[in-house]
């Protein structure tokens, strides 16, 4: 796989490129799309072969064979993450975002509160509000340059109306890998406040070489009665268009609560997503991911070295994901000026940090899941746009 090969995704109905102007306001012809968490690499052969196999069969009607996909998911969890998940624990949803939304509906009622650590993936806030629930932000604190949890503060913020805690693990936007002790502390917090713990682990495969992601059920096995684990091939293999997520619930009683809402909404997976997931979670997929992780890690190094050389800009150290979290607070500029320079002068479309909740106000998120030449170009443009700081 040649990750350096430039792909032009304009005109392919790509949200990242064809939706860039509408969603970010960056309209320059040579603009770099570095916002939505979507990669620019060509689809690997094993995914293309799976799609070609569908075309050859030509059956686009109702289908069976989900057991094969469930087995592939369990093989992946066992061989890549050391977690012995079982096929009967999995309920496939119409994408992982759909899985989060169903969890909120299943485990809380309108007017209840849903808690999560901020800044965090902006869809947490969106889905909670759209469901008629109250957002309960639990701000992370920065120590030694990275995010940490402050449970004394969080305990004081709880009102008793909270029913669910959403956890982003690995953390988006900062790429933080939570330690085993931290995950156990999260589980203990949920036990103290009687919360269902929903762990969104969609970035679980995109850890830097030498780093390890710990699935929540492994870190806190005593909390399985309140734990829901969410996973998908979508970020790792760029298959979000397949709209297939996996809600994995070990506890039978908790799984029955989710399944009641799941069946009431008549949720069914789609054929393309099932076939792509099965093809991704395979030995060929494992080999691909190992190569991809090394490539992204080098992209991280190039970006961090280049942006870190600019006075007042700080990239939070990354342990995982292809999403760089850059703090502009040290520039002394307001974010309107920062965005003007990034969008208008550098012609880069990042994600705005304020959308990630409390603590994200001085940050921008940059997507490094692209060819190295584009990362180098982005660094050079940023250096030019902020050259007066040097």
C-alpha positions, 0 to 999 in steps of 0.5 A, a space after each residue: 500500500 502506497 500511502 504517499 500516492 495522492 488521491 483526488 477525492 473532489 467530485 466523489 461526494 466526499 464530505 471532507 472535500 466536496 462538503 468543505 466549503 459548506 461546512 467550514 467556509 474555506 473555498 480556496 481552490 487549493 484548500 486543504 481539507 483537514 477537518 472531518 475525521 476521514 482519511 484520504 488514502 485509497 481503499 486497500 485491495 481486500 476491501 475492493 475485493 469484497 465489494 467486487 465480490 458483491 458485484 459479481 454475486 449481484 444480490 442486493 436484496 435481503 441477506 443473511 450471513 451476519 454470523 460471519 461478520 460477528 465472528 470476524 469482529 470477535 477474532 479482531 477483538 481477541 487477536 488485536 486487543 486481547 478481549 474475548 468478546 462473543 458473537 452473541 454480545 454484538 448488536 449491529 447498528 446503522 453506524 456507530 453514531 446511530 449506536 450512541 443515539 440508541 444507547 442514549 434512548 435506551 438508558 435514559 429518559 427525556 430530561 435526564 442528564 448525560 455526562 461526558 469529559 470535555 473537550 470531546 468529539 462534538 457529536 456527543 453534545 449534538 446527540 444528547 441535545 437532539 434526544 431531549 437530554 441535558 448535557 453534563 460537561 465534566 472538564 478535563 484538566 491539563 497537567 504535564 501538557 496532556 489531559 487528566 480527569 479530576 474526579 473530586 470536581 466531577 463528583 461535586 458537579 453531579 446532581 443525581 439526574 445523570 443516567 449515562 456517561 459517554 467515554 471517548 477512548 482513545 480520546 478524540 480530539 487529543 489522541 490520549 490513551 487512558 491508562 488501566 487505572 484511569 479506566 478503572 477510576 471512570 468505572 468507579 465513578 459510574 458505580 458511585 453515581 449509578 451510571 451506564 458507561 458507554 465507551 466509544 472506542 472507534 479509534 481503538 486500532 489507530 494507536 501509535 507503534 509501541 502504545 497500547 489501547 485497553 478496552 474498557 471491559 478488560 480494564 474494569 471487568 467488575 463493571 460489565 453490568 453497566 458497560 457498553 462498548 462501541 466499535 467499528 471499522 469505520 475510522 481504521 479502514 475509512 468505511 464510514 460510508 458503509 454505516 455499520 457500527 457494533 454495540 457490544 454488551 457483555 451483561 445479559 440484562 443490560 443487553 436486553 435493555 438496549 435490545 428492547 429499544 433496538 427492536 422497537 426502532 427496527 434497526 437492521 444493518 446494511 449489506 455493504 457495511 457488513 461485508 466491508 467490516 468482515 473484510 476489514 477484520 481479517 489478517 489482511 486488515 491487520 497487516 494493513 493497520 500495522 503499516 498505516 499506524 507507522 505512516 500516521 505516526 510519522 505524519 504526527 512527527 512532521 506536523 508536531 515538529 513544524 507547528 511546535 517551532 512556531 512560538 505560542 502554538 502547542 500541539 498536544 502530545 499524541 498517543 493515537 488517532 490521526 487528529 492533532 489538537 493544537 492550542 493557540 492560546 500562547 499566541 495572544 490572538 483571539 480565535 477570530 484572528 487565528 481562524 482568519 489566518 488558518 482559513 484565509 491565509 493558510 487555506 486550511 480547513 480544520 475543526 473548530 475547538 469550541 465545538 468540542 465543548 468546555 476546554 476547547 475554546 483556544 484549540 483547532 483540530 487538524 486531520 493528519 490522515 492524509 498523504 505526507 506531502 499534504 501534511 508538509 504543505 499544511 506545515 509550510 502554510 501555517 508557518 507562513 501564516 504565523 511568520 510574524 511570531 518567529 
